[in-house]
Amino acid sequence: MEILLLTVGFIGLVIAALTPQSTLGGLLALASFGGYFYLNSLENWVPIIIFILGICLLIFEVFVPDFGVAGIIGFLLIIGGIYLTNDNFGLALRDLSIAVVASSFLVIMLVRRGYSLAHLEKIVLRNNLDKKSGFSSNFDASGYLGKTGKTTTPLRPSGKVRFEDTELDVISTGEHIDADVVVVVTKVEGYKIIVRRVDQT
């Protein structure tokens, strides 16, 4: 039962990250992880805190992919939290391996169906959705296709770019781009502007 709850918890995180059902996925993960630790009858909160910190670092790694160390430490903390829960490293590694394989399979299936982190980027881009920031409900960004601008914030992968006198929310093609870097618009999908770094020669 415990291994099933752990697996469902990771599946909930995947659903929260890759689908529009973020709230449902988050609640599923929270309930499953809570049930997992409850069934293991923990006597203190240390394993739970370590486990939660590991999950937070993995989430941080998703938004700052160039950081690297956060993901490694996060994964080790998750293993540590599970190990301290059942005091058996082999069992902890087995449970986590099954959970990771199941959630990885779900990730592959969702990505093949076109799901991505785009919906999370849209949530981030909800800050400043006004005309002053270059957004309106009928905003057509197609005119910016091929234009160059300069980043005013880091793109991780979402952020802001200034095009002449207008600052707009954009999304990079996946790479991390620092602030004050020249980028070019390569694709426009409705109000979503996708950019890449301009190669400097």
Secondary structure in CASP SS format (residue, H / E / C, confidence):
PFRMAT SS
TARGET T0000
AUTHOR 0000-0000-0000
METHOD secondary structure of the structure
MODEL  1
M C 1.00
E H 1.00
I H 1.00
L H 1.00
L H 1.00
L H 1.00
T H 1.00
V H 1.00
G H 1.00
F H 1.00
I H 1.00
G H 1.00
L H 1.00
V H 1.00
I H 1.00
A H 1.00
A H 1.00
L H 1.00
T C 1.00
P C 1.00
Q C 1.00
S H 1.00
T H 1.00
L H 1.00
G H 1.00
G H 1.00
L H 1.00
L H 1.00
A H 1.00
L H 1.00
A H 1.00
S H 1.00
F H 1.00
G H 1.00
G H 1.00
Y H 1.00
F H 1.00
Y H 1.00
L H 1.00
N C 1.00
S C 1.00
L C 1.00
E C 1.00
N C 1.00
W C 1.00
V H 1.00
P H 1.00
I H 1.00
I H 1.00
I H 1.00
F H 1.00
I H 1.00
L H 1.00
G H 1.00
I H 1.00
C H 1.00
L H 1.00
L H 1.00
I H 1.00
F H 1.00
E H 1.00
V H 1.00
F H 1.00
V C 1.00
P C 1.00
D C 1.00
F C 1.00
G C 1.00
V H 1.00
A H 1.00
G H 1.00
I H 1.00
I H 1.00
G H 1.00
F H 1.00
L H 1.00
L H 1.00
I H 1.00
I H 1.00
G H 1.00
G H 1.00
I H 1.00
Y H 1.00
L H 1.00
T H 1.00
N H 1.00
D C 1.00
N C 1.00
F H 1.00
G H 1.00
L H 1.00
A H 1.00
L H 1.00
R H 1.00
D H 1.00
L H 1.00
S H 1.00
I H 1.00
A H 1.00
V H 1.00
V H 1.00
A H 1.00
S H 1.00
S H 1.00
F H 1.00
L H 1.00
V H 1.00
I H 1.00
M H 1.00
L H 1.00
V H 1.00
R H 1.00
R C 1.00
G C 1.00
Y C 1.00
S C 1.00
L C 1.00
A H 1.00
H H 1.00
L H 1.00
E H 1.00
K H 1.00
I H 1.00
V H 1.00
L C 1.00
R C 1.00
N C 1.00
N C 1.00
L C 1.00
D C 1.00
K H 1.00
K H 1.00
S H 1.00
G C 1.00
F C 1.00
S C 1.00
S C 1.00
N C 1.00
F C 1.00
D C 1.00
A H 1.00
S H 1.00
G H 1.00
Y H 1.00
L C 1.00
G C 1.00
K C 1.00
T E 1.00
G E 1.00
K E 1.00
T E 1.00
T C 1.00
T C 1.00
P C 1.00
L E 1.00
R C 1.00
P C 1.00
S E 1.00
G E 1.00
K E 1.00
V E 1.00
R E 1.00
F E 1.00
E C 1.00
D C 1.00
T E 1.00
E E 1.00
L E 1.00
D E 1.00
V E 1.00
I E 1.00
S E 1.00
T C 1.00
G C 1.00
E C 1.00
H C 1.00
I E 1.00
D C 1.00
A C 1.00
D C 1.00
V C 1.00
V E 1.00
V E 1.00
V E 1.00
V E 1.00
T E 1.00
K E 1.00
V E 1.00
E E 1.00
G C 1.00
Y C 1.00
K E 1.00
I E 1.00
I E 1.00
V E 1.00
R E 1.00
R E 1.00
V C 1.00
D C 1.00
Q C 1.00
T C 1.00
END
